């Protein structure tokens, strides 16, 4: 890919909601030179509130904390963070699937699934040659 081009579709990301996680988005865009935007699927500030997730102590010595705290209205003297693992696994799966749903080519997926099924049948037929016959 031409390093001067950026993809219009944002990269989707799942990660902890903390100052390090927020900086990963910026760093990814800066380092890859192919995405101009990162869309956070989980965990967001809104999700931590909506799901009433418990905060954990944040990294006191992280130099990114004060700016992150001010951005979200947190106490600068009390670093906090939220782990994506605090979400129920089924809900995390739902959020991720919802984020990618609009990018799934259904006809291509159907063709791929049919091909995989064909290959499974072919393998099963091949293995039946050896069942109970002691080999061929």
C-alpha positions, 0 to 999 in steps of 0.5 A: 500500500502506498504509505501516503494513502489512508483507509477511509474505514476506521480500524476498530479497537477493543481495549481498556478504558485508561490513559494508556488505552486512549494513547494506543489509538493515537499511536496506532494512527501515527505508526501505521500511516494507513488508518486515519481514524480508530473507532473504539468498540469497547471500552468507552467512558459511556460503557463504563457508566452504562454497565456500572463497571468497577474502576481499578486503581490506575498507574500513578506514574503515567505521564498521560494520566493528568490530560486523560483525567481532565478530558473525562473529568476525573480527579487528577490526584486519583488515577483510575482505569477500567478493564475490558474484561469487566464486561460480560463476555457475551456483551463484549461479543455482541459489541464487536459483532455489531461493530463489524456487521456492516462490513460483512459481505454476506454472499462471500461469507456464504460461499466461504462457509459452503466451501468449508462444508464441502471440504469437511465432507471430503475429509470425512469421506476420506477418513471413512476409508480407514474406519474399521478396515485396518487401513488401505 
